[in-house]
Structures are given as C-alpha cells and as structure tokens.
Amino acid sequence: MVENRSEGAANRRLVLRVEGWPGFAPGQFVMLSPGPCGSASRSDPLLPRPMAIYRAQSGEAERSSVRLEILYKVTGRGTALLSGSRSGDRVRLLGPLGRAFAEPDPGEDAVIVAGGTGIASVYELAARLAPRMDVSVLLGAQTRDALMGRDDFSKLGVRLQVATDDGSEGTPGLVTDLLDAAIDAKPTACIYVCGPTAMMRRAAEIAAARGRPCVVSLENTMPCGFGVCLGCATPLSEGGFALTCRDGPMFDAARVAWDRLP
C-alpha cells in the first residue's frame, strides 16, 4: 500500500502498488479484502468488498508494477477496517473482474452521469474517450465534501457539470436534473450511468424518453465477484436473472427490471 488518505467527508483514496497488473478496461472492478493482511488470518469480516478501479498509472521507475487507485466511502465495518490501513500494509486483491463499458458507436458522443461512489467507476471511461470525442460529465453528490474526484475530471478537458443536493457545489438538486439539457447539447450521445439505483433508474427513463442508448453500471452487493455464490442476481425485463459480477456490471438499461431491484 502506497497511501490511504481522506478526501473530505467519509471519502478516501487508496493507492496500491500492484505487481504484474494485467491492465484493465473502464468500468471493471476488483475484490478487495476489508482491511490489511496481518500475521494471523482474520475471518471477521469474512467477505471481500467490490471496489471500482478508478485508474491505474505506471511510472518509469516502476515498470513491473502499477499504482492502482481506488476511491471509496467508509460506510460499514469492512470499509472502516480498510480505512485504517497505512502505507506499507498489504491487502488482498482479486481482479480485474467484470465486463467493461462498451464504447459509443461511430458518430456518437458520450454523456457520463455519476453520483456518490458511482463516480469512481467512470473516471477511466472519461479519460479514454476525451481525446477522441466530445464528452460531457455530470457528477452528483449530497454535499460538496461528499463529491469524489472533481479535480481529476476537470483536468481531462471534458464538459464538466456538478450538482449537489444541498447546493453547496454546482447546481442545487439532483444530477439527473442536468441530463435533459446535456442530451439537448448532444442529441447523438450514448448515456453512461453509475450511482445509486434510484438515480440510475431516473437517468434510464430520461434516456429512453429521448431515444438515446443508455448503459448502466450496477452496484449490487457482490460476495464473491466471479459468479459462484449467486448473491448478486439482477432481475431482467425479459424475465430471469443475470449475475452482476459475471454478466455485468454493465447492462443495457432497458434490460434491467428496475421495479424488482432490491
């Protein structure tokens, strides 16, 4: 572990040095142990936590390794233990896992909508698309202190807008309130969404009403991360279920049975 620093409110940035990293595609995730590895094995909490890969950077002095960045929020026992990790600690990591974001079709632009911890899933997508097309990024949070990664996004050269519930940063209100105007400005855009379920559902409704394709990155609880435990089943509009970790986390928003999601 390189560092594990606070970034306002309950948000933290974890930086890991990972040897032999195979690379990843935007939207993939890792399963991360809840806290540092000690001299004795710990079984409480038992399960790892799914964490979006924010970005990975290599340096001239670290050709065989990468600096893997994870943005997360302290919400329970597992993330509280993880927040106590310090430079030099070791944590167990499995990944990259999951299906990545598909790129827009030729001739399409991109509108990226993210709220809360969902912001951590979309940075790399914005970073890779920005040099090649017009990208709008809409970020939402409850308060200014809860907003993740704004400075990083602002350096990408994207069209960046922010909304906060209390109006302490950007436009007062919900981030989805910004989506109609963003589609007006980019009528051929593909919409990419990650965040709380209610936010993703509303964004999917707006995109459908405007006739735009919409891809969502679901944030279900994932006990294993690779489709064995069946604990992340997502109901589908055509009937049946998909596993978020194995078949997702990316889904066409029209395939998700939003009224049956937990």
C-alpha positions in Angstrom: 0.0 0.0 0.0 1.3 3.4 -1.0 -1.2 5.6 0.7 -4.8 5.7 2.1 -5.8 9.3 2.5 -9.0 11.1 3.4 -10.7 13.3 0.7 -13.5 15.0 2.6 -16.5 13.7 4.5 -16.2 9.9 4.5 -14.4 9.6 1.2 -10.9 8.1 0.9 -8.4 7.5 -1.9 -6.5 4.2 -1.6 -3.3 3.8 -3.7 -1.8 0.3 -4.1 1.3 -0.8 -5.8 0.4 -3.9 -7.7 3.0 -6.2 -9.3 2.1 -8.0 -12.5 -1.0 -6.0 -13.2 -2.6 -7.2 -16.5 -4.3 -4.0 -17.3 -8.0 -3.2 -17.2 -10.8 -1.7 -19.2 -13.0 1.2 -18.0 -15.7 0.0 -15.6 -14.1 -3.2 -14.3 -13.6 -3.8 -10.6 -11.6 -5.6 -8.0 -12.5 -7.6 -4.9 -10.5 -6.1 -2.0 -10.0 -7.5 1.5 -11.7 -5.5 4.3 -8.5 -4.3 6.0 -4.8 -5.1 5.9 -3.4 -8.6 6.0 -1.9 -9.5 9.4 0.3 -12.2 10.8 -2.9 -14.1 11.7 -5.8 -14.8 9.3 -9.0 -12.9 10.1 -12.4 -14.2 9.3 -14.4 -11.2 10.5 -15.5 -9.7 8.2 -15.2 -12.8 6.0 -16.0 -11.5 2.6 -14.0 -9.0 0.4 -15.6 -5.8 -0.9 -16.1 -5.0 -4.6 -14.4 -1.7 -5.5 -14.4 0.1 -8.8 -11.0 0.6 -10.4 -10.6 4.4 -10.5 -7.4 4.4 -12.5 -4.0 2.7 -12.8 -0.8 4.5 -13.6 2.7 3.2 -14.3 6.0 5.1 -13.9 9.4 4.9 -15.4 10.8 3.7 -12.0 8.1 1.1 -11.6 8.0 -0.7 -15.0 6.9 -4.0 -13.4 4.1 -2.5 -11.3 1.3 0.0 -11.4 -0.2 2.4 -8.9 -3.8 1.3 -8.7 -6.2 3.9 -7.3 -9.4 3.1 -5.6 -11.9 5.8 -4.4 -14.3 4.6 -1.7 -16.6 5.7 1.1 -16.5 4.5 4.7 -20.0 3.0 5.1 -19.6 0.0 7.4 -17.3 -2.4 9.3 -15.4 -3.6 6.2 -14.6 -0.2 4.8 -13.9 1.2 8.3 -11.2 -1.5 8.7 -9.9 -0.7 5.2 -9.7 3.0 6.1 -7.3 2.0 8.9 -4.7 0.6 6.5 -1.5 2.5 6.3 1.5 2.9 3.9 3.4 -0.4 3.8 0.4 -2.6 4.7 -0.6 -5.4 2.4 -4.2 -6.1 1.3 -5.6 -9.0 -0.7 -6.8 -8.1 -4.2 -8.6 -10.1 -6.9 -9.1 -8.6 -10.3 -9.7 -7.1 -12.7 -13.2 -8.5 -12.9 -16.5 -7.8 -14.7 -17.5 -6.6 -18.2 -16.3 -3.1 -19.2 -18.1 -0.2 -20.7 -18.7 -0.6 -24.4 -17.5 2.4 -26.4 -20.1 4.6 -28.2 -21.0 3.7 -31.8 -19.3 5.7 -34.6 -20.7 9.2 -34.8 -21.9 9.2 -31.2 -20.7 11.4 -28.4 -20.8 10.5 -24.7 -22.7 11.8 -21.7 -21.5 10.3 -18.5 -23.7 10.6 -15.4 -22.4 9.5 -12.0 -23.4 10.0 -8.4 -21.9 9.2 -5.0 -19.4 6.3 -5.1 -20.5 5.6 -8.7 -18.1 8.4 -9.7 -15.2 6.0 -9.1 -16.4 3.8 -11.9 -16.5 6.3 -14.7 -13.2 8.3 -14.5 -11.2 5.9 -16.7 -14.1 5.9 -19.3 -14.0 9.7 -19.5 -10.2 9.7 -19.6 -10.0 7.3 -22.6 -12.9 8.8 -24.6 -12.0 12.5 -24.1 -9.0 12.6 -26.6 -11.2 11.1 -29.3 -14.7 12.6 -28.9 -16.8 15.2 -27.2 -17.5 14.1 -23.7 -19.9 15.6 -21.1 -19.6 14.5 -17.4 -22.3 15.2 -14.9 -21.3 14.5 -11.3 -23.6 14.4 -8.3 -23.3 14.2 -4.5 -25.3 15.1 -1.4 -22.8 17.9 -0.4 -19.5 19.4 -1.7 -17.5 17.4 0.8 -19.1 14.2 -0.4 -18.1 14.8 -4.1 -15.5 12.5 -5.4 -12.8 13.2 -7.9 -13.8 16.6 -9.2 -10.3 17.9 -9.7 -9.3 14.8 -11.6 -12.2 15.2 -14.0 -11.6 18.9 -14.5 -8.1 18.1 -15.9 -9.5 15.8 -18.7 -10.8 18.6 -20.8 -14.4 17.3 -20.7 -17.5 19.4 -20.3 -18.0 19.1 -16.6 -21.1 19.9 -14.6 -21.8 19.3 -10.9 -25.0 19.1 -8.8 -25.3 18.7 -5.1 -28.5 18.0 -3.1 -27.8 21.0 -0.7 -26.5 23.4 -3.4 -23.1 23.7 -1.7 -21.4 23.0 -5.1 -22.6 23.5 -8.6 -26.3 23.3 -9.4 -28.7 22.7 -6.5 -30.7 19.4 -6.9 -30.2 16.0 -8.4 -27.6 15.2 -11.0 -30.3 13.8 -13.3 -31.9 17.2 -13.4 -28.9 18.1 -15.7 -29.4 15.3 -18.1 -32.1 16.6 -20.4 -30.0 19.7 -21.2 -26.9 17.6 -21.8 -28.8 15.5 -24.3 -30.1 18.7 -26.0 -26.5 19.7 -26.5 -25.5 16.2 -27.7 -28.6 14.7 -29.4 -26.5 11.7 -30.7 -24.9 10.9 -27.4 -24.7 7.5 -25.7 -25.6 7.8 -22.0 -23.4 6.1 -19.4 -24.6 6.0 -15.8 -23.3 4.7 -12.4 -24.6 5.6 -8.9 -27.5 4.9 -6.6 -30.2 2.7 -8.0 -32.9 5.5 -8.0 -30.5 7.8 -9.8 -29.7 5.2 -12.5 -33.4 4.4 -12.9 -34.3 8.0 -13.5 -31.4 8.5 -15.9 -32.5 5.4 -17.8 -36.1 6.8 -18.0 -34.8 10.1 -19.4 -32.6 8.4 -22.0 -35.4 6.1 -23.1 -37.8 9.1 -23.5 -35.2 10.9 -25.6 -34.5 7.8 -27.7 -30.9 7.5 -26.6 -29.0 4.3 -25.7 -28.2 4.0 -22.0 -25.6 1.8 -20.3 -25.7 1.4 -16.5 -23.1 0.1 -14.2 -24.9 -1.7 -11.3 -23.6 -1.6 -7.8 -25.1 -4.7 -6.3 -23.6 -6.4 -3.3 -21.1 -9.0 -4.6 -19.9 -11.7 -2.1 -17.5 -13.5 -4.5 -17.0 -11.4 -7.6 -16.9 -14.1 -10.3 -20.3 -15.8 -10.4 -20.1 -18.7 -7.9 -22.2 -17.6 -4.9 -25.1 -16.2 -7.0 -25.5 -13.4 -4.4 -25.6 -10.6 -7.0 -28.6 -11.7 -9.1 -30.2 -8.8 -11.1 -33.7 -9.2 -12.4 -34.1 -8.7 -16.2 -37.0 -7.1 -18.0 -37.3 -10.1 -20.4 -37.5 -12.4 -17.4 -35.0 -14.4 -15.4 -31.8 -13.0 -13.9 -28.2 -12.1 -14.7 -25.3 -12.1 -12.3 -23.9 -8.6 -11.9 -20.3 -9.7 -11.3 -20.1 -12.1 -14.2 -22.6 -10.7 -16.8 -22.1 -7.1 -15.7 -21.7 -4.8 -14.0 -22.5 -3.1 -17.3 -26.1 -3.6 -18.6 -28.2 -2.0 -21.3 -30.6 0.0 -19.0 -33.6 -1.3 -21.0 -32.8 -4.9 -19.9 -32.9 -4.1 -16.1 -36.2 -4.7 -14.3 -35.8 -1.6 -12.2 -39.0 -2.2 -10.1 -37.7 -5.6 -9.0 -34.2 -4.5 -7.9 -33.6 -4.6 -4.2 
